[in-house]
Amino acid sequence: MLHNHATTIIKQVIADNMPQKSVNDALCTHNFNSYSIYVVAIGKAAWTMASVAHSCLGNRIKKGIVITKYGHSMGKIPNMTICEAGHPILDENTVVATKKALALVENLGQDDEVLFLVSGGGSALFEAPMDGIELKDLAGLSDDLLASGADIIEINTVRKRLSKVKAGRFAELVSPAKIFSIVLSDVLGDRLDTIASGPAAVDNTTSHDALYLVEKYGLKLNQLQMDYLMRETPKTLNNVETRIIGSVRSLCESVAASAKHLGFTPYIITTTLNCEAASAGMFLASIARDIKSTSNSDNATHEGTYFKRPCAIIAGGETIVKLTGKGKGGRNQELALSAARGIAGLSDILIFSIGSDGTDGPTDAAGGIVDGETMEKLVAKGYSINKILAKNDSYNGLLAADGLIKTGPTGTNVNDVAVVLCV
């Protein structure tokens, strides 16, 4: 029954956080002064957002381009070029698509307006390297930062300085045309300079911050790369208006509403989960053990000491994975598999963790789901969870335990959520 409830919650939460209504509302309340509107949409939700823009604005859109992840396009959109490229590691198609976007906006005047639709994944999908910087340099730098366990803000702080379009530089290229930016946030705290590396946002990080991270993670950069890191990014922009339309908090609130409808008492314990995925899994498992070992109220020493069962414990955010092996997986899968160790043998407990975009890391799974029997299933097949995690092979571990969550590309992206269900 808990697995059925989890499936219901996942489906409802994704439906609740699709960007159609929020994009439509933002467009309806914006005063477009120009009849020359150009669309640039980037990120995993780019196709969905651009489709809504076409439905709302129709022929007022002169031209547009959509740059999204492979498999995330759902067909043609009139008067728009659809491009797919690599994510989380950028590839040649990223650069080719970005060149097309820059060609679209390079000769615009002050009477033109760019509708810039931004969603998570834009950092890898929208890129024009600085002169002398090779694509392999950017890919290698991203790999090194990911493997070191750097979080998304740290990663973007470094790599945006090697880009012609990140950190507000896209807005400078578009000037004197105006930009109306609609942003679907997948970043903790909704930092505009971090979402997709802030192509149309004032950059709040400094060269000093970037150089500190080079030292912190022992990054090996050549002199040209170091020179770019020492150049400051734009600190003022006067041609941009921005509207944020979604965030991880809305994701968590949707989980809470769905769980409550199913009879669970929901508790949102954080919307800023930001630690190693395996540690987050063990933490949620420890909460589950506490819930199972205590009465609803009889043994409570004061009000609020214990969660009331049946309950749903909800944690939103974005964990990190420090690579120690060469397996297949993603942060949500690693969180779930780690949690399986802590709830082994417990009945009436289920933990799942998903990415709202439907793709967790470089896999076809949205995340993972485990219960008190998951570890037993793996042991019976000769698997060790500790060894699987050491190899960062959570995908194959969950596959063996029937614990993968597959939704396919969802068309939205508002970060991750992990949930403990307990009856």
C-alpha positions as CSV (number, residue, x, y, z in Angstrom):
1,M,0.0,0.0,0.0
2,L,2.8,2.4,0.8
3,H,4.3,1.9,-2.7
4,N,0.9,2.8,-4.2
5,H,0.7,5.9,-2.0
6,A,4.2,6.9,-3.1
7,T,3.3,6.5,-6.8
8,T,0.2,8.7,-6.3
9,I,2.2,11.4,-4.6
10,I,4.9,11.4,-7.3
11,K,2.4,11.7,-10.1
12,Q,0.5,14.5,-8.4
13,V,3.5,16.5,-7.4
14,I,4.9,16.5,-11.0
15,A,1.5,17.5,-12.3
16,D,1.3,20.3,-9.8
17,N,4.7,21.7,-10.7
18,M,4.4,21.8,-14.5
19,P,5.1,25.3,-15.6
20,Q,2.2,25.8,-18.0
21,K,0.0,27.9,-15.7
22,S,2.8,29.9,-14.1
23,V,4.3,30.8,-17.4
24,N,1.0,31.8,-18.8
25,D,0.3,33.9,-15.7
26,A,3.6,35.7,-16.0
27,L,3.1,36.4,-19.7
28,C,-0.4,37.7,-19.1
29,T,0.7,40.2,-16.5
30,H,3.7,41.5,-18.4
31,N,3.3,44.6,-20.6
32,F,5.2,43.8,-23.9
33,N,5.9,47.2,-25.4
34,S,7.2,45.7,-28.6
35,Y,5.6,43.7,-31.3
36,S,9.0,42.3,-32.2
37,I,9.4,39.6,-29.6
38,Y,12.2,37.0,-29.9
39,V,12.2,33.8,-27.7
40,V,15.3,32.1,-26.3
41,A,14.4,29.1,-24.1
42,I,17.0,27.1,-22.3
43,G,17.0,24.2,-19.9
44,K,15.2,20.9,-19.3
45,A,11.8,22.6,-19.2
46,A,12.6,24.8,-22.2
47,W,10.2,23.1,-24.6
48,T,7.2,23.2,-22.3
49,M,7.8,26.9,-21.5
50,A,8.3,27.9,-25.1
51,S,5.2,26.0,-26.1
52,V,3.2,28.0,-23.6
53,A,4.8,31.3,-24.9
54,H,3.7,30.4,-28.4
55,S,0.1,29.7,-27.3
56,C,0.0,33.0,-25.5
57,L,1.8,35.3,-27.9
58,G,1.2,33.7,-31.3
59,N,2.4,35.8,-34.2
60,R,3.9,38.4,-32.0
61,I,6.9,36.1,-31.7
62,K,9.1,36.8,-34.7
63,K,11.5,34.0,-34.1
64,G,12.6,31.7,-31.3
65,I,15.0,29.0,-30.3
66,V,14.6,26.2,-27.8
67,I,17.7,24.5,-26.3
68,T,16.9,21.4,-24.2
69,K,18.3,18.1,-23.1
70,Y,18.2,15.1,-25.4
71,G,14.8,13.5,-25.3
72,H,13.1,16.5,-23.7
73,S,11.6,18.0,-26.9
74,M,8.0,17.0,-27.7
75,G,7.7,18.2,-31.3
76,K,7.8,21.3,-33.4
77,I,6.7,24.7,-32.2
78,P,5.8,27.2,-35.0
79,N,8.5,29.7,-35.8
80,M,10.9,28.2,-33.4
81,T,14.1,26.2,-33.9
82,I,14.3,23.2,-31.6
83,C,17.8,22.1,-30.5
84,E,18.8,19.2,-28.2
85,A,22.2,18.9,-26.5
86,G,24.1,17.2,-23.7
87,H,23.4,17.3,-20.0
88,P,24.8,17.2,-17.4
89,I,28.0,17.3,-19.6
90,L,27.8,19.8,-22.4
91,D,28.7,18.7,-25.9
92,E,29.3,20.2,-29.4
93,N,25.5,20.5,-29.9
94,T,25.4,22.8,-26.9
95,V,27.9,25.2,-28.6
96,V,26.2,25.0,-32.0
97,A,22.7,25.7,-30.5
98,T,24.1,28.6,-28.5
99,K,25.6,30.2,-31.6
100,K,22.2,30.0,-33.2
101,A,20.7,31.8,-30.2
102,L,23.3,34.5,-30.3
103,A,22.8,35.0,-34.0
104,L,19.1,35.5,-33.3
105,V,19.6,38.4,-30.9
106,E,22.9,40.0,-32.0
107,N,21.4,42.7,-34.2
108,L,18.3,43.6,-32.1
109,G,17.5,47.2,-31.3
110,Q,16.0,49.1,-28.4
111,D,12.5,48.5,-29.8
112,D,12.9,44.8,-29.7
113,E,12.3,42.5,-26.7
114,V,13.7,39.0,-25.9
115,L,11.5,36.6,-23.9
116,F,14.2,34.6,-22.1
117,L,12.8,31.3,-20.6
118,V,15.1,29.7,-18.2
119,S,15.0,26.4,-16.3
120,G,17.4,24.0,-14.6
121,G,20.0,22.4,-16.8
122,G,20.7,25.7,-18.6
123,S,24.3,25.8,-17.4
124,A,25.2,22.8,-19.6
125,L,22.8,23.5,-22.4
126,F,23.6,27.2,-23.0
127,E,27.3,27.8,-23.6
128,A,29.7,29.8,-25.7
129,P,33.3,29.4,-24.4
130,M,35.6,32.4,-24.1
131,D,38.1,32.8,-26.9
132,G,40.9,30.2,-26.6
133,I,38.8,28.0,-24.3
134,E,38.0,24.5,-25.7
135,L,34.9,22.6,-25.1
136,K,36.9,19.8,-23.6
137,D,38.3,22.3,-21.1
138,L,34.9,23.2,-19.8
139,A,33.8,19.5,-19.8
140,G,36.9,18.6,-17.9
141,L,36.5,21.4,-15.4
142,S,32.9,20.3,-14.8
143,D,33.9,16.7,-14.3
144,D,36.6,17.7,-11.8
145,L,34.2,19.8,-9.8
146,L,31.5,17.2,-9.8
147,A,33.9,14.5,-8.8
148,S,35.3,16.6,-6.0
149,G,31.8,17.0,-4.4
150,A,31.4,20.7,-5.2
151,D,27.8,22.0,-5.0
152,I,26.1,23.7,-7.9
153,I,26.8,27.2,-6.6
154,E,30.5,26.4,-6.4
155,I,30.5,24.8,-9.9
156,N,28.8,27.7,-11.5
157,T,31.1,30.2,-9.7
158,V,34.1,28.8,-11.5
159,R,32.8,27.8,-15.0
160,K,30.7,30.9,-15.6
161,R,33.9,32.9,-15.8
162,L,35.0,30.9,-18.9
163,S,31.8,31.7,-20.8
164,K,30.6,34.5,-23.1
165,V,26.9,34.0,-22.1
166,K,26.9,33.2,-18.4
167,A,27.0,35.6,-15.4
168,G,25.0,38.4,-17.0
169,R,27.0,38.4,-20.3
170,F,24.1,37.3,-22.4
171,A,22.1,40.3,-21.2
172,E,25.0,42.6,-22.2
173,L,25.1,41.0,-25.7
174,V,21.3,41.5,-26.1
175,S,21.5,45.2,-25.2
176,P,20.0,47.6,-26.2
177,A,17.0,45.3,-26.6
178,K,15.1,44.5,-23.4
179,I,14.8,41.1,-21.8
180,F,11.8,39.7,-20.0
181,S,13.1,36.6,-18.2
182,I,10.8,33.9,-16.8
183,V,12.8,31.6,-14.5
184,L,11.8,28.2,-13.2
185,S,14.2,27.8,-10.2
186,D,16.1,24.6,-9.4
187,V,18.5,26.3,-7.0
188,L,18.3,26.6,-3.3
189,G,17.4,30.1,-2.3
190,D,16.4,30.9,-5.9
191,R,19.6,32.7,-6.6
192,L,19.3,34.2,-10.1
193,D,23.0,34.3,-10.6
194,T,23.2,30.6,-10.1
195,I,20.1,29.3,-12.0
196,A,21.6,28.2,-15.4
197,S,24.6,30.3,-14.3
198,G,22.7,33.5,-14.6
199,P,22.9,34.5,-18.3
200,A,20.7,37.5,-17.7
201,A,21.4,38.2,-14.0
202,V,23.8,40.3,-12.1
203,D,26.6,38.1,-10.8
204,N,27.0,38.1,-7.0
205,T,30.2,36.1,-7.0
206,T,33.6,37.5,-7.4
207,S,36.9,36.5,-8.9
208,H,38.2,36.0,-5.4
209,D,35.5,33.5,-4.8
210,A,36.4,31.6,-8.0
211,L,40.1,31.6,-7.1
212,Y,39.4,30.3,-3.7
213,L,37.5,27.3,-5.1
214,V,40.4,26.5,-7.5
215,E,42.6,26.2,-4.4
216,K,39.9,24.4,-2.3
217,Y,39.4,21.6,-4.9
218,G,42.9,21.5,-6.3
219,L,41.8,22.4,-9.8
220,K,44.5,22.4,-12.5
221,L,43.9,25.4,-14.8
222,N,46.2,26.8,-17.5
223,Q,47.2,30.5,-17.5
224,L,44.5,31.6,-20.0
225,Q,41.8,30.0,-17.8
226,M,43.3,31.7,-14.7
227,D,43.3,35.0,-16.6
228,Y,39.6,34.7,-17.3
229,L,38.8,33.7,-13.7
230,M,40.4,37.0,-12.6
231,R,38.1,39.1,-14.8
232,E,35.1,40.5,-13.0
233,T,31.6,39.7,-14.3
234,P,28.8,42.3,-14.8
235,K,27.6,43.8,-11.6
236,T,24.8,46.0,-13.1
237,L,22.3,45.3,-15.8
238,N,19.6,47.8,-16.9
239,N,17.8,45.9,-19.7
240,V,16.4,42.9,-17.7
241,E,13.1,42.3,-15.9
242,T,12.8,38.9,-14.2
243,R,10.0,36.8,-12.9
244,I,10.6,33.6,-10.8
245,I,7.7,31.2,-11.2
246,G,8.6,28.0,-9.3
247,S,10.9,26.6,-6.6
248,V,11.7,23.7,-4.4
249,R,9.4,25.1,-1.8
250,S,6.4,24.7,-4.1
251,L,7.6,21.1,-4.8
252,C,7.6,20.3,-1.1
253,E,4.2,22.0,-0.5
254,S,2.7,19.9,-3.3
255,V,4.1,16.7,-1.6
256,A,2.5,17.8,1.7
257,A,-0.9,18.5,0.1
258,S,-0.9,15.1,-1.7
259,A,0.2,13.2,1.4
260,K,-2.4,14.9,3.5
261,H,-5.1,13.9,1.0
262,L,-4.0,10.3,1.4
263,G,-4.3,10.5,5.2
264,F,-0.7,11.3,6.2
265,T,0.3,14.1,8.5
266,P,2.9,16.0,6.5
267,Y,6.0,17.6,8.0
268,I,8.3,19.7,5.8
269,I,11.6,19.6,7.7
270,T,13.7,21.5,5.2
271,T,13.6,23.0,1.7
272,T,17.4,23.6,1.7
273,L,18.8,20.0,2.0
274,N,22.4,20.4,0.8
275,C,24.9,17.7,1.9
276,E,26.2,14.4,0.5
277,A,23.4,12.2,-0.8
278,A,24.5,9.1,1.2
279,S,24.5,11.2,4.4
280,A,21.1,12.6,3.7
281,G,19.8,9.1,3.2
282,M,21.1,7.9,6.5
283,F,19.7,11.0,8.2
284,L,16.2,10.4,6.8
285,A,16.5,6.7,7.8
286,S,17.4,7.7,11.4
287,I,14.2,9.9,11.5
288,A,12.2,6.8,10.3
289,R,13.7,4.7,13.1
290,D,12.8,7.3,15.7
291,I,9.2,7.4,14.4
292,K,8.9,3.6,14.6
293,S,10.3,3.4,18.1
294,T,8.1,6.0,19.7
295,S,4.4,6.2,20.4
296,N,2.3,8.9,18.8
297,S,1.8,10.8,22.0
298,D,1.7,8.5,25.1
299,N,5.5,8.8,25.7
300,A,6.0,12.3,24.5
301,T,7.6,14.5,27.2
302,H,6.2,17.7,25.6
303,E,4.1,18.7,22.6
304,G,6.0,18.4,19.3
305,T,8.6,15.9,20.5
306,Y,7.5,13.2,18.1
307,F,5.9,13.1,14.7
308,K,2.3,11.9,14.6
309,R,1.7,8.7,12.6
310,P,0.8,8.1,9.9
311,C,3.1,10.8,8.6
312,A,5.1,12.0,5.7
313,I,8.5,13.6,6.4
314,I,9.5,15.9,3.5
315,A,13.0,17.2,2.7
316,G,13.6,19.3,-0.4
317,G,16.9,20.5,-1.9
318,E,19.8,19.3,-3.8
319,T,22.4,16.9,-2.4
320,I,25.8,16.2,-3.9
321,V,27.7,13.0,-4.7
322,K,31.5,12.7,-4.2
323,L,32.6,10.2,-6.8
324,T,34.7,7.3,-5.5
325,G,33.9,4.9,-8.2
326,K,32.8,4.6,-11.9
327,G,29.3,3.2,-11.5
328,K,26.0,4.5,-12.8
329,G,23.6,6.6,-10.8
330,G,22.4,10.0,-9.5
331,R,22.1,11.8,-6.3
332,N,18.5,10.8,-5.6
333,Q,19.3,7.1,-6.3
334,E,22.3,7.3,-4.0
335,L,20.2,8.9,-1.3
336,A,17.5,6.2,-1.5
337,L,20.0,3.3,-1.5
338,S,21.8,4.7,1.4
339,A,18.6,5.1,3.3
340,A,17.8,1.4,2.7
341,R,20.6,0.5,5.1
342,G,19.1,2.4,7.9
343,I,15.5,1.0,7.6
344,A,16.5,-2.6,6.9
345,G,14.0,-4.9,8.6
346,L,11.5,-2.2,9.5
347,S,7.9,-2.6,8.4
348,D,5.5,0.1,7.4
349,I,8.4,2.5,6.3
350,L,9.1,3.7,2.8
351,I,11.6,6.3,1.6
352,F,11.8,7.8,-1.9
353,S,13.8,10.6,-3.5
354,I,13.2,12.0,-7.0
355,G,14.3,14.8,-9.3
356,S,11.3,16.7,-10.6
357,D,12.7,16.8,-14.1
358,G,12.5,13.0,-14.4
359,T,16.2,12.4,-14.9
360,D,18.6,11.8,-12.1
361,G,22.2,12.3,-13.2
362,P,23.1,10.7,-16.5
363,T,20.4,8.0,-16.2
364,D,16.9,7.3,-17.3
365,A,15.6,7.2,-13.7
366,A,14.0,10.0,-11.8
367,G,15.3,8.6,-8.5
368,G,14.9,5.7,-6.1
369,I,12.4,4.1,-3.7
370,V,13.2,1.7,-0.9
371,D,11.6,0.0,2.1
372,G,12.5,-2.3,4.9
373,E,12.9,-5.3,2.5
374,T,15.2,-3.6,0.0
375,M,18.5,-4.6,1.7
376,E,17.3,-8.1,2.2
377,K,16.5,-8.4,-1.5
378,L,20.0,-7.2,-2.4
379,V,21.7,-9.5,0.1
380,A,19.8,-12.5,-1.3
381,K,21.2,-11.6,-4.8
382,G,24.7,-11.3,-3.5
383,Y,24.9,-7.5,-3.4
384,S,26.4,-5.3,-0.7
385,I,24.9,-1.8,-0.4
386,N,28.2,-0.5,1.0
387,K,30.1,-1.8,-2.0
388,I,27.5,-0.5,-4.4
389,L,27.7,3.0,-2.9
390,A,31.5,2.9,-2.9
391,K,31.3,2.3,-6.6
392,N,28.6,5.0,-7.0
393,D,26.6,2.3,-8.7
394,S,23.2,3.1,-7.2
395,Y,21.3,2.7,-10.4
396,N,22.2,-1.0,-10.8
397,G,21.7,-1.6,-7.1
398,L,18.2,-0.2,-7.2
399,L,17.5,-2.0,-10.5
400,A,18.3,-5.3,-8.7
401,A,15.9,-4.4,-5.9
402,D,13.1,-3.1,-8.1
403,G,13.7,0.3,-6.6
404,L,14.1,2.6,-9.6
405,I,11.6,5.4,-10.2
406,K,11.1,6.1,-13.9
407,T,8.8,8.9,-15.0
408,G,10.5,9.9,-18.3
409,P,11.2,13.6,-18.9
410,T,8.5,15.5,-17.1
411,G,8.8,19.0,-18.7
412,T,9.5,20.7,-15.4
413,N,12.5,21.1,-13.1
414,V,12.2,22.5,-9.6
415,N,14.9,20.5,-7.8
416,D,14.6,17.3,-5.8
417,V,12.5,16.0,-2.9
418,A,13.0,13.1,-0.6
419,V,10.0,11.7,1.4
420,V,9.7,9.3,4.3
421,L,6.2,7.6,4.6
422,C,5.5,5.9,7.9
423,V,2.2,4.3,9.1
